Amino acid sequence: MNNTLWGMEITAEQLLTGFGDTLYMVALSLLFSVVIGLPLGILLVITRNGHILENKWVFNVLNPVINILRSVPFIILLVALIPFTRFVVGTAIGTNAAIVPLIFYAAPYIARLVENSLLEVDKGIIEAAEAMGATTWQIIFRFLIPEGLSSLVLTFTTATIGLVGASAMAGAVGAGGVGDLALSYGYQRFDTMTMIVTVAALVVIVQLLQSTGNIVSKKIRRR
Amino acid sequence: MIEFQNVKKRYESKKQTVEALKGIDLIVEKGDIFGVVGYSGAGKSTLIRLVNLLERPSEGEILVNGKALTSLKPKDLRAEKKKIGMIFQHFNLLNSKTVFDNVAMPLILSGTPVKEIQTRVNELLEFVGLLGKAKNYPEQLSGGQKQRIGIARALATNPSILLCDEATSALDPQTTSAVLQLLKKVNQEYNITILLITHEMSVIREICNKVAVMEGGRIVEQGPVFDVFAKPQTEIAQNFVRTVIHDEIPKSFKSQAAGNPIIWKINFIGANSGKPLLSTVAKQFDVDLNVLSANISEIQETPFGNLIIEVTGEESEIKKAYDYIQAENILVQEVRIHE
């Protein structure tokens, strides 16, 4: 029982590695999910009826696809995607392998959240942009995104926290992370102390993320 | 400048088709401050949005500076839109940007060099009297100040036309007046043609030179503001005029009047309003005049008065007095409490 901490069955190194793994998984999957989800969310807004790039086809295909992906429970997504993950990453086990289903989980979620944030932007502002003779790109990058940015920051905060939660389940494919420690030591081996410490660690992570998100969002809003 | 040729606009949905504009013919000439007045739902909002194609007409043609915008390619259309400024009821400023950046936006979109933007924005902010607010955010400004910023932004690209969509409807009367004076200054100093829509006849009276009255998707009456105020033809125009010029027989008089007294409504226009009409009539004819209501207002810098008087005396004398007034080229009309 070398290097154990506060009577836990896991070592401080294990805990630190867990932190590292969680951070790695969340950061990487967040990055890819935003890259995919943000444009999809923008498309959902601008292709809807009466908006700047109204397109029934794009909207009516995108909308249900996102709903379907969002309705699959993450643990099932994790397993169902194993062949695809193996094809992309080369293996279906480990931290890198967990990132693929995490992206499938978070990208549609982010698309939906981005949609909600950008729908909040006053239509009058888009109208003013159109009256100024702005191009579609200019409307998106000079009007829609800056006006929705404060709300978008909160959106990404929510998505990040969602990913922290989902990454705990990624232990099912041997991905590691703080959540995995909580499940495999705290829950399955009845190691109460590990359970408490890991859950407390997750609470701290989530709190930090939310507070940072709130502060940044407020700063952008400048109200 | 702006010409509507039998323009129709329909909104079609699965359930029903709503015809918002049922054939609009309208000409706004260079230098005009043209006001369109109507109740909500009359179609005036649709009308103004058709000018810069925020909405597309279902039928008919709209010419702006001689060009039919509907037939332009997207790129050319965007270029034309830069010659048409627009301000809105709710200002539509970017809350995430400073006052300076808001005014600079149209210039940024056109890729204007930074130095030029600096000069132009400062010039515009000075014109609207808000140079000191350059670094503020819209939320720190009052409604009137926000509309001034809206005006500055609309003028940034040196447009030849300014569209005002209920620009003062969200403002209190005093602020409204100040913003209207600023619009007048825009019209006079930059020679910018203004098309505005409003539901307030007082706005029309204060700055417009021409007016169109809309009802149910049609223009029911139009002409120089003075003419419409002096002789409104349609009932709706009369109602609108009555909101700013009170020419009703006072209620208290109506309820107390014995019998059916003879009442004259007299309109003075321009130079006429300076004449001592009543005392002349009272001296020359054997009639008594009792003033029930009188007011003089200015429309287009021309005095416009109306007077309601009760006339008593011999029938023949009354007739002579009536003829005298008419001969003086003054509009007089006999009205009765009971028809």
Boltz contact constraints between the chains, C-beta under 6 A:
constraints:
  - contact:
      token1: [A, 124]
      token2: [B, 88]
      max_distance: 6.0
  - contact:
      token1: [A, 124]
      token2: [B, 90]
      max_distance: 6.0
  - contact:
      token1: [A, 124]
      token2: [B, 92]
      max_distance: 6.0
  - contact:
      token1: [A, 125]
      token2: [B, 92]
      max_distance: 6.0
  - contact:
      token1: [A, 128]
      token2: [B, 92]
      max_distance: 6.0
  - contact:
      token1: [A, 130]
      token2: [B, 54]
      max_distance: 6.0
  - contact:
      token1: [A, 131]
      token2: [B, 52]
      max_distance: 6.0
  - contact:
      token1: [A, 131]
      token2: [B, 86]
      max_distance: 6.0
  - contact:
      token1: [A, 132]
      token2: [B, 106]
      max_distance: 6.0
  - contact:
      token1: [A, 132]
      token2: [B, 109]
      max_distance: 6.0
  - contact:
      token1: [A, 133]
      token2: [B, 78]
      max_distance: 6.0
  - contact:
      token1: [A, 133]
      token2: [B, 81]
      max_distance: 6.0
  - contact:
      token1: [A, 133]
      token2: [B, 82]
      max_distance: 6.0
  - contact:
      token1: [A, 134]
      token2: [B, 109]
      max_distance: 6.0
  - contact:
      token1: [A, 138]
      token2: [B, 109]
      max_distance: 6.0
  - contact:
      token1: [A, 146]
      token2: [B, 96]
      max_distance: 6.0
  - contact:
      token1: [A, 147]
      token2: [B, 94]
      max_distance: 6.0
  - contact:
      token1: [A, 147]
      token2: [B, 96]
      max_distance: 6.0
  - contact:
      token1: [A, 222]
      token2: [B, 137]
      max_distance: 6.0
  - contact:
      token1: [A, 223]
      token2: [B, 139]
      max_distance: 6.0
